[in-house]
Amino acid sequence: MANYKSDLLETLKFELKFLESGGYARSVRTPWRAASTFQDSPTCLNFNDPTRAHPCSKCLLLQFVPVERRTEKLPCWFIPLTAMGETVNYYANCGTQLELEEALAAWLRRTIKSMELEHAAKEDGRAEGKQDKVGGVAKT
């Protein structure tokens, strides 16, 4: 399970770095086509694969998708990014690319921070547990 959490954290960090480095800017090869959030990111299991051979059910991001949206064609587009519940799908239909990227970056930062704090708390708990014991017996 720890490996899964570590992989998920690294995926989120990579996605944030990709976003911040302009990864969703229009391609020089296809300037007429807007980039598709998540789908056009190297974090996507089907990145650069027009056959979409890998099911989205194997994606690490699926845990952030509401259960009722997990069967969508692009379930990652339904991850709630804001407190109001706006998603990539919402911004694709009702917002701007800039608004989408700002909401996505904020969500990624919050989620990464939350996961890092959770990990640190678990590590602190393990360290305290070790300090509370002397010779395998709890100190009193």
C-alpha positions in Angstrom: 0.0 0.0 0.0 2.9 2.4 0.8 4.2 1.9 -2.7 0.8 2.8 -4.2 0.7 6.0 -2.1 4.3 6.8 -3.2 3.5 6.2 -6.8 0.4 8.4 -6.5 2.3 11.2 -4.9 5.0 11.1 -7.5 2.3 11.1 -10.3 0.7 14.2 -8.8 4.1 16.0 -8.5 4.9 15.1 -12.1 1.6 16.4 -13.3 2.1 19.7 -11.4 5.6 20.1 -12.9 4.2 19.2 -16.4 1.4 21.8 -16.0 3.7 24.5 -14.6 6.2 24.0 -17.4 3.5 24.7 -20.0 2.7 21.1 -20.9 -0.9 22.0 -21.8 0.1 24.8 -24.2 -1.0 24.3 -27.8 1.3 22.0 -29.7 3.5 23.4 -32.5 2.5 20.3 -34.6 -1.3 20.8 -34.0 -1.9 24.4 -33.0 -5.6 24.2 -34.1 -6.2 21.6 -31.4 -6.3 22.5 -27.7 -4.5 20.1 -25.4 -6.7 17.7 -23.4 -6.1 18.0 -19.7 -4.8 14.7 -18.2 -5.2 12.9 -21.5 -2.4 14.8 -23.2 -0.1 14.4 -20.2 2.6 11.8 -19.8 0.8 10.8 -16.5 -2.0 9.3 -18.6 -1.8 5.5 -19.2 -2.8 6.1 -22.8 -0.6 9.1 -23.5 0.2 9.1 -27.3 -1.8 5.9 -27.8 -4.8 6.5 -30.1 -6.0 3.0 -29.4 -6.4 3.8 -25.7 -5.3 0.2 -24.9 -5.2 0.8 -21.1 -8.5 1.1 -19.2 -8.9 4.2 -17.1 -9.8 1.9 -14.2 -6.1 1.2 -13.8 -5.2 4.9 -13.5 -3.9 6.2 -10.1 -6.1 9.3 -10.4 -9.3 7.2 -10.4 -9.5 7.4 -6.6 -10.2 11.1 -6.9 -13.2 10.6 -9.2 -16.6 10.4 -7.7 -17.9 6.8 -7.9 -20.8 7.7 -10.1 -18.4 9.2 -12.7 -15.9 6.4 -12.9 -17.5 4.9 -16.0 -17.2 8.1 -18.0 -15.0 8.1 -21.2 -12.5 10.4 -19.4 -13.2 9.9 -15.7 -10.3 12.1 -14.7 -12.3 15.0 -16.2 -14.7 14.7 -13.3 -12.3 15.1 -10.4 -13.6 17.9 -8.3 -10.9 20.6 -8.4 -12.6 23.3 -6.3 -14.7 23.6 -3.2 -17.6 24.3 -5.6 -17.0 21.1 -7.4 -15.8 22.5 -10.7 -14.0 19.8 -12.8 -11.9 19.7 -15.9 -15.2 19.0 -17.8 -16.8 22.1 -16.3 -13.9 24.4 -17.4 -13.7 22.8 -20.8 -17.4 23.7 -21.4 -17.8 26.9 -19.3 -14.4 28.4 -18.5 -11.1 29.3 -20.0 -7.9 27.4 -20.3 -6.3 29.8 -17.8 -9.1 29.2 -15.3 -8.7 25.4 -15.7 -5.0 25.5 -15.3 -5.2 27.7 -12.2 -7.8 25.4 -10.6 -5.9 22.2 -11.6 -2.6 23.6 -10.2 -4.3 24.6 -6.9 -5.9 21.2 -6.6 -2.6 19.5 -7.3 -0.8 21.6 -4.7 -3.5 21.0 -2.0 -3.6 17.3 -2.7 0.2 16.9 -2.7 0.5 18.9 0.6 -2.2 16.8 2.2 -0.6 13.5 1.2 2.9 14.8 2.4 1.4 15.8 5.7 -0.3 12.5 6.1 2.9 10.7 5.3 4.9 12.9 7.8 2.3 12.2 10.5 2.6 8.5 10.0 6.4 8.7 10.1 6.2 10.8 13.3 3.9 8.2 14.9 6.3 5.4 14.0 9.2 7.3 15.4 7.3 8.1 18.6 6.3 4.4 18.9 10.0 3.4 18.7 11.0 6.1 21.3 8.3 5.0 23.7 9.8 1.5 23.9 13.0 0.5 25.6 14.2 -3.0 25.0 10.8 -3.9 23.4 8.9 -2.9 26.5 6.9 0.3 26.7 8.3 2.9 29.1 6.1 4.0 32.0 
